Amino acid sequence: MYPFIFRTFFARMDPERAHHLVIPVIRVLGVWPFAPIARALTRPDPSLRTRALGLQFDSPFGVAAGFDKNAVMTEGLYALGFGHVEVGTVTAIPQEGNPRPRLYRLIEDRALINRMGFNNAGAGAAAARLRRSGRRSRRTILGANIGKSRVVDVEQATADYVTSTELVAPVADYLVVNVSSPNTLGLRGLQAVETLRPLLEAVRDAAGSTPLLVKIAPDLPDEEIAAIARLAVDTGLAGLVATNTTIAREPLQTPAAAVEAMGAGGLSGAPLRSRAVAVLRIVRDAVPADFCVISAGGVETADDVRERLAAGADLVQGYTGFIYRGPLWARQINRGLARGR
């Protein structure tokens, strides 16, 4: 049914408009009486329970940052069967992001290109919603992904990240420092080890007991990826998320002229799969066994999740697959994983 709905309606609609139309539907699924009904249909098999970051996840498969930027769909996404939801990216200062259009589908590639630019209502608003969600006894594990505010100079980035941390860390189950989005000017430069160390140390101190991770780009040379992984261990982080979107444009089936017309932005979805697996293996080889590694990028099927777990991921995240697989995506993956146990 969903493939028909996608081809007939969503594929003909502006991608960002389609996403905003879906938000209220997912939110409704998170309230009584719909939430218990939906959860009963999607609840992961008990065999999928996973221990990571000192927390127990109902499933190793969760939602990557970017899907629920403002923490408005967490209960609905839990009802749909996801084992965790990473909200954001949020910034200390609310911002509208880049001009529209800024989100594009590459349907032939089951991929997206986005240059959203951290559009969000601010870390304070996200913290208030996370706090309300945290008061509920039955909910998914919630991570918060933080980035640099656009109006803040790179030289002042550390203080900006600390502000966001002080707002969201007390109400999140874990925190992720995003220094790898290609859509904020100068942000990826913070991945340089000499720049990243003081930033991570400051955020770690501000986060207190909340597990802290860093999210990296797939476009870094292998040796830099390994160096960042070792830095994350050395600075006492709890884990690392690999990877963010890519600025690469190969291999793609979508005509090159059409891709060029879409402009700059991060590519996500199936074309990222092989590089994401390669980065995962580099990171896993560079860190201790008890260091949490979350794999993201090009995840669409239960086999994809199984491959990441076999390659050393503790948890796996997806986003783009939701657009192409629909609301029962987490249920499909969880059932596929359970059959393989």
C-alpha positions, 0 to 999 in steps of 0.5 A, spaced: 500 500 500 505 505 501 509 504 495 502 506 491 501 512 496 508 514 495 508 514 487 501 517 487 502 522 492 508 524 496 513 523 489 509 529 486 509 533 492 515 538 495 519 533 499 519 538 505 512 539 505 510 532 505 515 531 511 511 537 514 504 533 512 506 527 516 508 530 522 501 531 525 499 524 523 505 521 527 504 525 533 497 522 533 500 515 533 503 517 540 497 519 544 492 515 547 488 511 545 492 510 538 499 509 542 498 503 545 494 500 539 500 502 534 505 499 539 502 493 540 502 492 532 510 494 532 513 492 539 520 489 537 521 482 539 524 481 546 530 478 543 532 484 540 533 488 547 540 491 546 544 494 552 549 500 550 551 507 553 548 504 560 541 503 557 537 498 555 534 499 548 528 495 545 531 494 539 538 496 536 534 500 530 532 507 531 531 514 528 537 518 526 537 526 527 534 530 522 527 526 522 525 529 528 528 536 529 524 539 534 522 533 538 515 533 537 514 526 534 518 522 539 512 518 542 509 517 535 516 514 533 516 510 539 509 507 537 511 505 530 517 501 533 523 504 533 528 503 539 531 510 540 529 517 537 535 522 536 532 529 536 535 535 532 540 537 530 538 543 535 542 549 536 543 554 542 539 560 538 533 558 534 534 559 526 530 558 520 536 554 516 537 555 509 532 558 503 528 553 500 528 549 496 533 545 500 530 538 500 530 533 494 529 526 492 533 522 488 528 516 487 532 512 482 537 511 488 532 511 494 536 517 496 535 524 498 540 531 498 538 536 503 541 543 505 536 544 511 542 548 515 539 546 522 532 549 521 530 548 529 526 552 534 532 552 539 535 547 544 531 550 549 524 548 546 527 541 545 529 541 552 522 543 554 519 537 550 524 532 552 522 534 559 515 532 558 516 526 554 521 524 560 515 524 565 512 519 561 513 512 564 513 508 557 517 512 552 523 510 547 530 512 549 531 519 547 538 522 544 539 529 543 544 532 537 547 539 538 550 543 532 553 550 532 548 556 531 549 559 524 550 566 527 555 564 531 563 565 529 567 558 528 571 561 534 566 561 539 563 555 537 565 551 543 561 556 548 555 555 543 555 548 544 556 548 551 550 552 551 546 547 548 549 542 552 546 545 558 539 546 556 538 539 553 543 534 557 539 534 563 533 531 559 536 527 554 538 519 555 545 521 551 548 527 547 551 527 540 556 533 538 554 534 530 561 537 527 560 533 520 554 537 517 556 539 510 550 545 511 553 550 516 559 554 513 565 552 517 562 546 521 566 541 518 573 544 520 571 543 527 573 535 526 580 537 525 583 533 531 586 540 534 580 543 534 575 538 536 579 536 542 577 542 546 570 542 544 569 535 546 572 536 553 568 542 554 561 539 552 563 533 556 564 537 562 558 540 561 554 534 559 555 531 566 553 524 567 549 524 560 553 519 555 556 524 550 558 521 543 561 525 536 558 524 529 563 524 524 562 525 516 564 519 511 568 524 507 574 524 511 580 520 509 581 513 513 587 516 517 583 522 520 577 517 522 581 513 526 584 519 529 578 522 531 575 515 534 582 515 538 580 522 540 573 520 542 576 515 547 582 519 549 577 524 551 572 520 555 566 520 550 561 514 551 561 513 543 561 515 536 556 516 530 558 514 524 556 517 519 553 523 517 551 525 510 556 525 504 558 531 499 560 525 494 555 524 488 557 517 486 555 512 484 548 515 482 543 513 477 539 519 477 542 523 471 548 528 473 545 534 470 539 533 475 543 532 481 547 538 479 541 542 478 539 540 486 545 544 488 549 543 494 547 539 500 548 532 504 547 526 500 543 520 504 540 513 503 542 507 499 548 510 495 552 511 502 551 504 504 558 502 502 562 508 505 558 507 511 560 500 512 567 502 511 567 507 516 564 503 521 569 498 520 575 503 521 572 506 527 571 499 530 578 497 529 580 504 533 576 503 539 575 498 545 570 493 545 566 497 550 566 503 546 559 505 543 559 505 535 552 507 532 552 506 525 548 510 520 548 511 512 544 507 507 540 503 512 534 500 509 533 493 510 533 488 516 539 485 512 543 492 512 542 492 520 544 485 521 550 487 516 552 493 521 551 489 527 556 484 524 561 489 523 561 492 530 555 497 531 552 497 537 546 501 535 544 502 528 540 508 525 536 510 519 532 516 516 532 516 508 529 509 508 522 512 512 521 516 506 521 510 501 519 504 506 513 508 510 510 508 517 511 500 518 519 501 516 521 499 523 516 494 524 519 490 518 526 491 520 525 489 527 521 482 524 526 481 519 532 481 525 528 477 530 527 472 524 534 471 524 536 470 531 
